[in-house]
Amino acid sequence: MLPEEHNDRLRVVLVATRNPLNIGAAARAMSNFGFRRLRVVQPFEASFREARSAVGASELLREAELFDSLDEAIADCSLVVGTASIGERQPEVPVRRLDDGAGLVRSHLHHAPAAVLFGSEKRGLSNDDISRCHFLMRIPTRPAHDSMNLGQAVAISLYELAKEDVAPPVVPERKPASGEELERLTAMLLSMLATSGYTKPHTEEATAEKTRRMMRRLGLISKDAELLTGMLAKIRYVVDRARERGSD
C-alpha cells in the first residue's frame, strides 16, 4: 500500500454517473484500498450519498465533493488521467495499459495531486472530458467483451494504484502546472485565436479540444503556465487598445 499522505493526493472523479449504487460501490473500493478523496461531477441522481452499496464506506460517501463541472473537480490536479475501454474510438491522447499508467500516477502522487476520471456507465468519458487528460489508462479486457461495471473498473484501477513502487521515485524539483492553471492558459489562448480570426464558428469545439490536448503534452511547470498566461493577457490588452483607437 502507498503511504497515507500519498493516497490523500489522489482524487477519484466520477463524471455524470447514472446509478447511485455504482457511486456507492466506487466508494467501497476506495475505502478498501485507502483512498478517501471522492469527487462527483453532475451525477444523474442527487441522492447518491444514501447508496446502500457503500458497505463500510458511508462516511467516505458523505464526505464526497460534488461539482458542477469537470474543470472545477480537477482544478488542483497537475496530472489528470482518464479511464476508457476505447473500443473503436481513436483518442488523441496516449493510451497506456492500466499497470503502466498506474505506475506513472503513483510516482506523481509522491509530490503532487492527481485525478483519475471515470465516465458514465452509458457512454464513458466524452471527447471533451478526454481533452483534459494527460493520458488514458485501459484495463486489458478481451475485445469481444470490453465493457465493465463502473464499480469493478474503479476497484481494479485502485488495486493497481495501491501497489508499492519497487524503487523510490525521483521527485522533480519543479512544480507541474495544475489543471486550473492549464485551463486558464487554454482559455486565454482560445480567446486570442477567436480574436485573430483563426477559430471559425463551426470549428470552436474541435479547436478547444485540440488546444487542451496540446497544453497537456507540453508538460508545463506552474511558473511557465503563469508566465505564458501573462504574456497572452498583455498581447490581448494591446490588441484591444489598438482596435479601440482604430474605431475612433
N, C-alpha and C positions, 0 to 999 in steps of 0.2 A: 504494500500500500504506500501511496505517496504521503509525505508529511502533511499534517493538518493545514498548515499555512499555505501549502501549495494547492491542496484541494479547494480551499476557500477562494482561490483566484479563478476557479473555473465557473463560468455561467452556462447553465444548460438552458437553452432558449427554445421554447415550443411555439411555433408560428401557426396561427389560425387552426388550432386543434379543434376537432369537431366533437369528439366523445370525451366527456369528463372522466370516464373510467380510465382512459388512456393517460390522462394527466396524472391521475392517482397512481397508476402503475409506474409511470416515469418517476414520480416522487419516491415510491417504494424502492426502485432500483438505485436512485441517488443515495438514499439512506443506507442501503446495503453496502455501497462502495465508498461512503464517507464524503460525498459531495452534497452541499447544502444550498447553493445559490440557484434557485429555480426562477426563471423568468418566463412569463406567458404573454404572448402578443396576440391581441384580438381573438380570444377564444370564442368558439361558437356558442358555448354555454357559460354564462357568468357564474353559475353555481358550482364550478369545478372544485372549490375548496371543500365541498362536502362529499367528494368521491369516496366510496367505500373501499375502493381498490388500493388506497394508500395505507395498507396494513403496516403499522409500526412507524408511519411517516406522516401522521396527521399534523404534527407541529410544523414540519417542513412545508407541508402543503398550505397551512395557514399563513406562513411567512413568505410564500411565493410572491414575487413582484409582478404586477400587472402593468402592461404598457400598451399605448395606443398605436405605436409604430415600431418597426424593427430598428430604425436608426436610434431611437431612444434606448432600446434594450441593449444595444452593442456600443453605445457611446464611449464607455470607459474601457473598451477592449482593444488591444493593439494587435490581436490575432483573432480572426473570425473564420471558422471552419464550418462548412455545410455537410450534411449527410444526404446521400441520394442513391437510389437504385440504378439511376442513369437510364436503363432501357435503351430506347432508340435515340434518346437525346444526345446531342454533341455539345456539351457545355464549353464555354470559352475560358474556363479556369482549369488549372491542373486537377486531375483526379488521381487519388492515391488509395491503395489498399488500406483497410482500417488499421492494421498493425503498423504500417509505415507511417500513416498520418498521425496516429495516436502518439508515436514516439516524438514527433515534432511538437505536438501540443504539450506533452509532459515537459519537454525541455523549456518551452516558453513559460510554463507555469512556475518555474523556479524564480522568475524575475518580474513577470508582468501578467495581468489578467488576460484571459482568452475566453471566447464564446464558442460553443458547439450548437449549431442550429438543427432543428428537426422540423420538417414541414408537416402540412396537414395530411391526414390519413388518405384523403381522396386524391390529392394532386401533388403532394410533396412540396418542395420549395419551388417558388416561381423563378423565372429568369431574372426578375428584378431582385429577388432575395439573393440569388446566387451571385449577382454582380457585386454584392457587398462582401463576398467571401474571398479569402486568400487562396483557398483550395477546397476541394471536396474530398470526403472520405467515403469509400464504398465497402460495404460488407460483402465478402465474396460468396454470395449465394449462387445457385445454379441458374443459368439463363432462362430455363423453362419455367422457373418459379422464383422470381427475384423480389417479389413484394413481401414485406414483413409487417407484422403488427407493430405499431408505434412503440408500445411498452417494451417489446422484445428488442427492437432496434436500439432503444436507449440503454437497456441493460447490457447488451453485448458491447456497445460502444464504451460504456463506462467501465466495463471489465478490463478492456484494453487500456483505457486511460489510467486505471488504478494500479497498473503494474509498475514495479520499481525499475528505474533505469539501471542498466548494467554498469555504466560508468557515470560519474558526476558530469553534468553538462557544463559547457563553457558559458559563463554568464557574460553577456555583452556589456560593454561599458556605456553604450548609448541607449537611451530610452526610445523605443519604437513609437511611431505616431499612433494615437488612439483612433478608434472608429469615429469619434466626434470630430477630431482634427482633420481626418481624411475627408469626411463628408462636408465640412466647412470649406476645405480647399476645392473639393469637387464642385460644390455649388457656386463658388466664385468663378471657377474656370468655365462652367456651363453658362453662367451669366455673360461672361466675356465673349464666348462663342456665339451666343444668341445676338449680342450687340453688334458683332462684326459681320453677321450675316452667314456665318459658317453653318449654323444649325437651321435647317428648313423645318417648317411646321409639321410635316409628315415624318420627320426623322428624329424628333426630340427624344422619344423614349429610347430608341436604339443608340443614339449618341450618348445619352446619360449612362446607359448600361456599359458601353464600351469605355467611357471615361472612368467610371468607378473601377472597372477591372484593371485598367492601366495604372490607376493610383495604387492598387494593392500590389501589382507586380513591381513597382518601383522600390518597395521596401523602405520608404522614407522614415527617418527618425523624427521625433517630435519637433525639434528645433527647425529642421528643414521644412516641415509642413507649415509651421507657423511663419517662417520666412517667405515661402512661396505665396502663401495667402496674403501676406502684407504687400508683396510686390504686385500681385494682381489687383489688390484693392487700390493701390496707388495708380496703376495704369487705368483702372476703371474711372477713378476720380478725374484724371487728366482728360480722358476721352469725353466724359460727360461735360466737363467745363468747356472743352473745345466745341462740342456740339451746341451748347447753350450760347456761346459767343457767335457761332455761325448762324444761329436762328434770329439774332438781334437785328 
